[in-house]
Amino acid sequence: MNNNPIGVYDSGFGGLSVWRELYRALPEESIVYLGDGKNCPYGSLPAEQIRALATDSVRELLQRGCKMIVVACNTATAAAIEYLRATFADVPIVGLEPAVKPACKNTRTGVVGVIATERSLKSEKFLATLAKYGQGVNVIKSVGKGFVEAVEANEEYSPQTEQVVRAVVEPIINKGADVLVLGCTHYPFLRDVIAKVIGDRNVEIIDSGEAVEKRVESLLDEYDLRAESGHKAEYEFVSFAADDYAERLRRKAFSK
Ligand code: DGL
């Protein structure tokens, strides 16, 4: 038993899509959410820089007493997860990967779309996953250009954002994809507009949120880290950005 918080980290707002899964499924667990904010977006930064930013962030969460870390960012996972696990070896660290495996299993057309950041799509980790699970499947890889910016600006439902989403999603569907992987934690906030662009075409949308929540639960059990029954959870939001970013994180977490 351990009532300390779980630490959840992302470049910005995106990891809140994972935070929400944890909040829903684990009501007795306190969570400290760190959204960098100052250096967001990470998507096109060099891997070494992301590694340094991720290291600072995990250190910050550990200083706040976190018992487990969730790197709720595909980009930081791709660039830094092995390094983080080696550096902070005494704490369980969960990473996030685009859900290529279930997508390649579920496709009937044999065409799958994966939308993620440039850094994620170019990473060795992603290419290895693709080689392992993507055999015989046509996997179309696209950068979600402008997606992160739209979510950070709380512009999910604007006509401009619909255009930005359409420009990426439409060509993937036109190539016959029947499964679309949201390979960045910001993108689930665009699920409604993505679904609107898809319309009545039969395309399944997959993200990694639920799988990560399950992984967190199994590690809580494995390391005997669950909070006591009846523990009153607390939720903290922190950021490296100077303005009211942390407060905006809180508002977004609890918004519809
Ligand atoms: N939310 C992040 C991810 O899952 C990173 C987005 C960004 O900062 O570019 O990849």
Boltz pocket constraint, residues with backbone or C-beta under 6 A from the ligand:
constraints:
  - pocket:
      binder: B
      contacts: [[A, 10], [A, 11], [A, 12], [A, 14], [A, 15], [A, 40], [A, 41], [A, 42], [A, 43], [A, 44], [A, 72], [A, 73], [A, 74], [A, 75], [A, 76], [A, 117], [A, 120], [A, 148], [A, 183], [A, 184], [A, 185], [A, 186]]
      max_distance: 6.0
